[in-house]
Amino acid sequence: MPVRAISFDLDDTLWDTGPVMEQTEIRFHDWLRQHYPRVAQRYDVAALHRLRAQLAAAEPARAWDFTHLRRRLFRQLARESGYAEAEFGARAWEIYIEARHDVRFFDDVLPVLERLAERFTLVALSNGNAEIARVGLDRLFRFGLCAREVGRPKPHPAIYRQACKRLGLAPADMVHVGDHPEHDVLGAARAGLATVWLNRDGRPWPAEMAVRPDAVIPHLHALPPLLRDGGAGLRHGDG
């Protein structure tokens, strides 16, 4: 069946997430120093990171829910430092989420998405808490879904199935594009979607992975040619 929709991962597929999160933590701590000094005195950037990791380890069933972990972190910081939880939590979240969306797209992202949006329905599927409207992609994407909304993270197929349901499409009508072999390729394949592994840095495919992508591309400019003739260039095993 011809491809009618394309789903994209966000973090590390459309932008480099490491520098974004590093700057987010720095900006957040600068804000703490100015507005909530008792928290900043108690925790530096590295200590905040360790505390968040401890919270994730203490609640492994929710470790994938980054929004939950952040809000839990903010509540603990407020309690420990003697600030009102509700006020601190609301303000801290807004500072964090604004900085978290200060992303720089890879150079190929906007030109390719704009081209593809003329022919296909585009959606975003992410384990993270990035929102397409906050990064200006709502003009190109029909919607975005995050793992928190469906209750299970990738590679569980729930998020892919939910996207198909919302679009009224069969899995065979969609192709998923992402950087992560397990979350993006394995997860989408389990749901019946064709898969494209975006391998920007030339990594080898993990030998332990039983599933292989239908195609491997080094940059997004290589994606439109795969989708000519309704995606005839995507065949299982070609990756």
C-alpha positions in Angstrom: 0.0 0.0 0.0 1.3 3.5 -0.7 2.6 5.6 2.2 0.1 8.2 3.3 1.6 9.4 6.6 5.1 9.7 8.1 5.8 9.8 11.8 9.0 11.3 13.2 10.8 11.0 16.4 11.8 14.4 17.9 14.9 14.3 20.2 18.1 13.5 18.4 16.2 13.0 15.2 15.2 16.6 14.4 17.7 18.3 16.8 20.7 17.4 18.9 19.2 16.9 22.4 22.5 16.8 24.5 23.3 20.5 24.1 19.7 21.5 24.6 19.5 19.7 28.0 22.9 20.9 29.1 21.8 24.5 28.5 18.4 23.8 30.1 20.1 22.7 33.3 22.4 25.7 33.4 19.6 28.2 32.7 17.4 26.5 35.3 20.1 26.8 38.0 20.8 30.4 37.1 17.1 31.1 37.7 17.2 29.2 41.0 20.1 31.4 42.2 18.2 34.5 41.4 14.7 33.5 42.7 15.1 30.5 45.0 18.6 30.8 46.5 18.1 28.2 49.2 17.7 25.5 46.5 20.7 26.8 44.5 22.9 26.8 47.6 21.9 23.2 48.4 22.3 21.8 44.9 24.5 22.7 42.0 23.8 21.5 38.5 25.5 18.2 38.9 23.7 17.5 42.2 20.4 18.3 40.7 21.1 15.8 38.0 22.1 13.1 40.5 18.9 13.8 42.5 16.7 13.3 39.4 18.5 10.1 38.7 17.9 8.9 42.2 14.2 9.7 41.9 14.1 7.7 38.6 15.8 4.7 40.2 13.4 4.8 43.1 10.4 4.7 40.8 11.5 2.5 37.9 7.9 2.0 36.6 7.7 5.7 35.9 11.4 6.3 35.0 10.4 6.9 31.4 7.9 9.7 32.3 10.2 12.7 32.2 7.4 15.2 33.0 6.4 13.2 36.1 10.1 13.0 37.3 10.6 16.7 36.8 7.5 17.7 38.7 8.4 15.2 41.5 11.9 16.8 41.6 10.4 20.3 41.9 8.1 19.2 44.8 11.0 17.7 46.7 13.2 20.8 46.2 10.5 23.0 47.5 9.9 20.9 50.5 13.5 20.6 51.4 14.2 24.3 51.0 11.0 25.6 52.7 9.3 27.1 49.6 5.6 26.8 48.8 5.3 23.6 46.6 2.6 24.8 44.3 4.1 28.2 43.5 7.6 26.8 43.2 6.5 23.9 41.1 4.5 26.0 38.7 7.3 28.6 38.2 10.0 26.0 38.0 8.1 24.0 35.3 7.7 27.1 33.1 11.3 28.0 33.3 12.4 24.4 32.6 10.0 23.8 29.7 10.8 27.0 28.0 14.5 26.3 28.1 13.9 22.7 27.0 12.3 23.9 23.8 15.1 26.2 22.8 16.2 23.8 20.1 18.3 24.2 17.0 17.1 22.0 14.2 19.6 20.0 12.1 20.1 21.8 8.8 18.1 19.3 6.8 15.0 19.3 9.0 12.9 22.3 7.9 13.6 22.0 4.1 12.7 18.3 4.1 9.6 18.6 6.4 8.2 21.4 4.3 8.7 19.4 1.2 7.1 16.2 2.6 4.2 18.1 4.2 3.0 18.9 0.7 2.4 15.2 0.0 2.0 13.4 3.3 0.5 13.7 6.7 3.2 14.3 9.2 3.0 13.4 12.9 5.5 13.4 15.8 5.9 10.5 18.2 8.2 10.9 21.2 9.2 9.4 24.5 10.2 12.9 25.6 8.1 16.0 26.6 8.9 18.2 23.6 5.8 19.8 22.1 5.6 20.6 18.4 3.8 23.9 19.0 6.6 25.2 21.2 9.2 24.5 18.5 7.1 25.9 15.7 6.4 22.6 14.0 2.6 22.6 14.4 2.3 24.2 11.0 3.7 21.1 9.4 2.6 18.3 11.8 -1.0 17.1 12.1 -0.3 16.3 15.8 2.3 15.2 18.3 2.0 12.3 20.7 4.2 11.6 23.6 4.6 8.4 25.6 3.0 10.0 28.7 -0.2 10.5 26.8 -0.5 6.8 25.9 0.8 5.4 29.1 3.7 3.4 27.6 7.1 4.4 26.2 8.7 3.2 23.0 9.5 0.5 22.0 6.1 -0.5 23.2 3.9 -0.3 20.0 1.1 1.6 21.8 2.1 5.1 20.6 2.3 3.9 17.0 -1.0 2.2 17.1 -2.6 5.3 18.7 -1.2 7.5 15.9 -2.7 5.2 13.3 -6.0 5.2 15.1 -6.1 9.0 15.3 -5.4 9.2 11.6 -7.8 6.5 10.6 -5.0 4.7 8.8 -3.7 1.1 8.8 0.0 0.6 9.9 0.9 -0.3 6.3 -0.1 3.3 5.4 2.6 4.8 7.6 6.4 4.9 7.9 8.3 5.9 11.0 11.6 7.8 11.0 13.9 8.0 14.0 17.4 7.8 15.3 17.0 5.0 18.0 17.3 1.4 16.9 15.2 0.0 19.7 12.7 2.8 20.4 12.1 3.8 16.8 12.9 0.9 14.6 11.9 -2.0 16.8 8.9 -0.2 18.3 7.4 0.9 14.9 8.1 -2.5 13.3 6.2 -4.2 16.2 3.2 -2.0 15.3 3.4 -2.9 11.6 4.9 0.3 10.3 7.7 0.5 7.8 10.8 1.9 9.4 13.6 4.3 8.4 16.7 4.5 10.7 18.2 8.0 10.6 21.8 7.2 11.3 23.5 10.6 11.2 26.8 9.5 12.7 27.4 6.2 10.8 26.9 3.9 13.7 26.8 0.1 13.0 23.4 -1.6 13.5 23.3 -3.3 16.9 24.2 -7.0 16.3 21.7 -8.1 19.0 18.7 -6.6 17.3 16.6 -9.2 15.5 14.7 -6.6 13.6 16.3 -4.4 10.9 15.1 -1.1 9.5 13.5 -1.1 6.0 15.9 1.7 5.1 18.9 3.5 6.6 19.6 7.1 5.7 22.5 9.4 6.8 20.4 12.6 6.6 16.8 13.6 5.9 17.5 14.7 2.4 17.7 11.0 1.5 14.1 10.4 2.7 12.0 11.9 -0.1 13.6 9.6 -2.8 12.6 6.6 -0.7 9.0 7.8 -0.8 8.6 8.2 -4.5 5.9 6.1 -6.1 4.1 5.8 -2.8 7.1 4.4 -0.9 8.0 1.7 -3.3 11.6 2.1 -2.1 10.7 0.8 1.3 10.7 -3.0 1.4 11.4 -5.1 4.5 15.0 -6.2 4.6 16.4 -3.4 2.3 18.0 -1.7 5.3 
